[in-house]
Amino acid sequence: MIIEETRNNRDFHRNGHRPVPGTLARASSSGGEHINISFEFFPPKTEKMGEALWQSIQKLESLNPDFVSVTYGAGGSTRERTHQTVARIVKESSLKAAAHLTCVGSDKAEIDEIAREYWQAGVRHIVALRGDPVGGLGAPYVPVDNGYAYASDLVTGLKNVADFEISVSAYPELHPESLNWDDELDNLKRKIDAGATRAITQFFFSADTFMRYLDKALDAGISIPIIPGLMLQPNYRGLTRIAKLCYISIPDWYHNLFEPLDDDPQTRLLLTASTAADLAAQLRAQGVEHFHFYTLNKADLAFTTCQILGVKAQNTRAQKVVT
Ligand SMILES: Cc1cc2nc3c(=O)[nH]c(=O)nc-3n(C[C@H](O)[C@H](O)[C@H](O)COP(=O)(O)OP(=O)(O)OC[C@H]3O[C@@H](n4cnc5c(N)ncnc54)[C@H](O)[C@@H]3O)c2cc1C
């Protein structure tokens, strides 16, 4: 009985929904049928970038993602642009949109007001985060006066504003400020107790890293879906810089592949799609069925990665007219 429950819970994590008997067998024989995807974008800085992003969103809409999310700049610097982007997605596309929101840069009253504005604009899903220290990654974190201190406090506050669907972060290689795995998983549990129903992970490069994390989460009694976050960053130098600050390990094979390609952005682009799709395929072989892509607004890269993975484009706009 205990073994069966644990197995079912494991399937629940990996599939992102309650296990359906035979799901894995069908998925492996039907080529892409049971893959769920979601995409993260960042808010555009200029009108021109805004139009480029909008074309990207329309292209990726055809892949029928579960949801798309829009980041919130460090210290709340993109408050207006995040709102405008998410509100436009809700209004003008068939996509379900999630707004990222952090505790940094605003007190509780201001955050609650932002949340109310999202609810009024028809946004029902928030990715609730603490945010990085004002001094940048690695600097000491100091909560805002009268603010939400941590993501778990923000989740509680958001649930008091309205009945949002709430996703939170998870860290397969520990958050840099976490003392140990108990500390890490206790924090995720606090966020779930406050009302979060999905976790999206920090990016990582090894399927084993993610699967080991799932096992730890299960052993800690965590049963919400944990969605692997896959990074689509062809800028290898930038990626290694961020990975180091976030304590994310990059395997030797990845360094060996990308290091000689500084002057060859085209090959880096192709390899980024291929390595991300390969990582997703390895996870899929172990039963994972939902993948969250950090697109960095590069729609072609995200689209190609999904094609390799077997996610087929559909004519969503035409379907909308027919139904
Ligand atoms: C999927 C995803 C999306 C993201 N999107 C954005 C974004 O849009 N904008 C942005 O600025 N950043 C974003 N980030 C980065 C995130 O803001 C940073 O990683 C940040 O450092 C931590 O945020 P968190 O929500 O994970 O924090 P928390 O879950 O609050 O945890 C942060 C650390 O504090 C510790 N902690 C928690 N509660 C307490 C407590 N009560 N006392 C002491 N310690 C505690 C935790 O153990 C952990 O080590 C994202 C990260 C992920 C994984």
Ligand as a Chemical Component Dictionary entry (heavy atoms), coordinates in Angstrom:
data_LIG
# 
_chem_comp.id                   LIG 
_chem_comp.type                 NON-POLYMER 
_chem_comp.pdbx_formal_charge   0 
_chem_comp.three_letter_code    LIG 
# 
loop_
_chem_comp_atom.comp_id 
_chem_comp_atom.atom_id 
_chem_comp_atom.alt_atom_id 
_chem_comp_atom.type_symbol 
_chem_comp_atom.charge 
_chem_comp_atom.model_Cartn_x 
_chem_comp_atom.model_Cartn_y 
_chem_comp_atom.model_Cartn_z 
_chem_comp_atom.pdbx_ordinal 
LIG C1  C1  C 0 10.519 29.757 -11.805 1  
LIG C2  C2  C 0 11.251 31.010 -11.328 2  
LIG C3  C3  C 0 10.802 32.266 -11.769 3  
LIG C4  C4  C 0 11.445 33.428 -11.331 4  
LIG N1  N1  N 0 10.980 34.654 -11.767 5  
LIG C5  C5  C 0 11.529 35.793 -11.281 6  
LIG C6  C6  C 0 11.016 37.083 -11.652 7  
LIG O1  O1  O 0 10.084 37.210 -12.446 8  
LIG N2  N2  N 0 11.594 38.198 -11.107 9  
LIG C7  C7  C 0 12.638 38.096 -10.218 10 
LIG O2  O2  O 0 13.116 39.145 -9.748  11 
LIG N3  N3  N 0 13.148 36.899 -9.846  12 
LIG C8  C8  C 0 12.622 35.740 -10.360 13 
LIG N4  N4  N 0 13.134 34.522 -9.977  14 
LIG C9  C9  C 0 14.312 34.479 -9.090  15 
LIG C10 C10 C 0 13.925 34.503 -7.594  16 
LIG O3  O3  O 0 13.322 35.735 -7.278  17 
LIG C11 C11 C 0 15.209 34.310 -6.792  18 
LIG O4  O4  O 0 15.716 33.019 -6.968  19 
LIG C12 C12 C 0 15.146 34.689 -5.327  20 
LIG O5  O5  O 0 16.490 34.720 -4.803  21 
LIG C13 C13 C 0 14.360 33.745 -4.437  22 
LIG O6  O6  O 0 13.025 33.820 -4.681  23 
LIG P1  P1  P 0 12.053 32.643 -4.124  24 
LIG O7  O7  O 0 10.685 32.989 -4.481  25 
LIG O8  O8  O 0 12.598 31.346 -4.529  26 
LIG O9  O9  O 0 12.300 32.876 -2.552  27 
LIG P2  P2  P 0 11.808 32.111 -1.231  28 
LIG O10 O10 O 0 11.010 30.901 -1.584  29 
LIG O11 O11 O 0 11.183 33.112 -0.358  30 
LIG O12 O12 O 0 13.181 31.602 -0.632  31 
LIG C14 C14 C 0 14.389 32.332 -0.723  32 
LIG C15 C15 C 0 15.362 31.869 0.344   33 
LIG O13 O13 O 0 14.937 32.351 1.615   34 
LIG C16 C16 C 0 14.805 31.289 2.537   35 
LIG N5  N5  N 0 13.654 31.580 3.394   36 
LIG C17 C17 C 0 12.350 31.499 3.054   37 
LIG N6  N6  N 0 11.563 31.861 4.096   38 
LIG C18 C18 C 0 12.404 32.189 5.106   39 
LIG C19 C19 C 0 12.201 32.668 6.432   40 
LIG N7  N7  N 0 10.974 32.856 6.935   41 
LIG N8  N8  N 0 13.286 32.921 7.191   42 
LIG C20 C20 C 0 14.548 32.739 6.707   43 
LIG N9  N9  N 0 14.785 32.277 5.439   44 
LIG C21 C21 C 0 13.733 32.011 4.670   45 
LIG C22 C22 C 0 14.600 30.061 1.680   46 
LIG O14 O14 O 0 14.980 28.875 2.350   47 
LIG C23 C23 C 0 15.484 30.358 0.503   48 
LIG O15 O15 O 0 16.813 30.024 0.762   49 
LIG C24 C24 C 0 12.553 33.336 -10.436 50 
LIG C25 C25 C 0 13.010 32.067 -10.025 51 
LIG C26 C26 C 0 12.377 30.918 -10.459 52 
LIG C27 C27 C 0 12.890 29.558 -10.021 53 
# 
loop_
_chem_comp_bond.comp_id 
_chem_comp_bond.atom_id_1 
_chem_comp_bond.atom_id_2 
_chem_comp_bond.value_order 
_chem_comp_bond.pdbx_ordinal 
LIG C1  C2  SING 1  
LIG C2  C3  SING 2  
LIG C2  C26 DOUB 3  
LIG C3  C4  DOUB 4  
LIG C4  N1  SING 5  
LIG C4  C24 SING 6  
LIG N1  C5  DOUB 7  
LIG C5  C6  SING 8  
LIG C5  C8  SING 9  
LIG C6  O1  DOUB 10 
LIG C6  N2  SING 11 
LIG N2  C7  SING 12 
LIG C7  O2  DOUB 13 
LIG C7  N3  SING 14 
LIG N3  C8  DOUB 15 
LIG C8  N4  SING 16 
LIG N4  C9  SING 17 
LIG N4  C24 SING 18 
LIG C9  C10 SING 19 
LIG C10 O3  SING 20 
LIG C10 C11 SING 21 
LIG C11 O4  SING 22 
LIG C11 C12 SING 23 
LIG C12 O5  SING 24 
LIG C12 C13 SING 25 
LIG C13 O6  SING 26 
LIG O6  P1  SING 27 
LIG P1  O7  DOUB 28 
LIG P1  O8  SING 29 
LIG P1  O9  SING 30 
LIG O9  P2  SING 31 
LIG P2  O10 DOUB 32 
LIG P2  O11 SING 33 
LIG P2  O12 SING 34 
LIG O12 C14 SING 35 
LIG C14 C15 SING 36 
LIG C15 O13 SING 37 
LIG C15 C23 SING 38 
LIG O13 C16 SING 39 
LIG C16 N5  SING 40 
LIG C16 C22 SING 41 
LIG N5  C17 SING 42 
LIG N5  C21 SING 43 
LIG C17 N6  DOUB 44 
LIG N6  C18 SING 45 
LIG C18 C19 SING 46 
LIG C18 C21 DOUB 47 
LIG C19 N7  SING 48 
LIG C19 N8  DOUB 49 
LIG N8  C20 SING 50 
LIG C20 N9  DOUB 51 
LIG N9  C21 SING 52 
LIG C22 O14 SING 53 
LIG C22 C23 SING 54 
LIG C23 O15 SING 55 
LIG C24 C25 DOUB 56 
LIG C25 C26 SING 57 
LIG C26 C27 SING 58 
# 
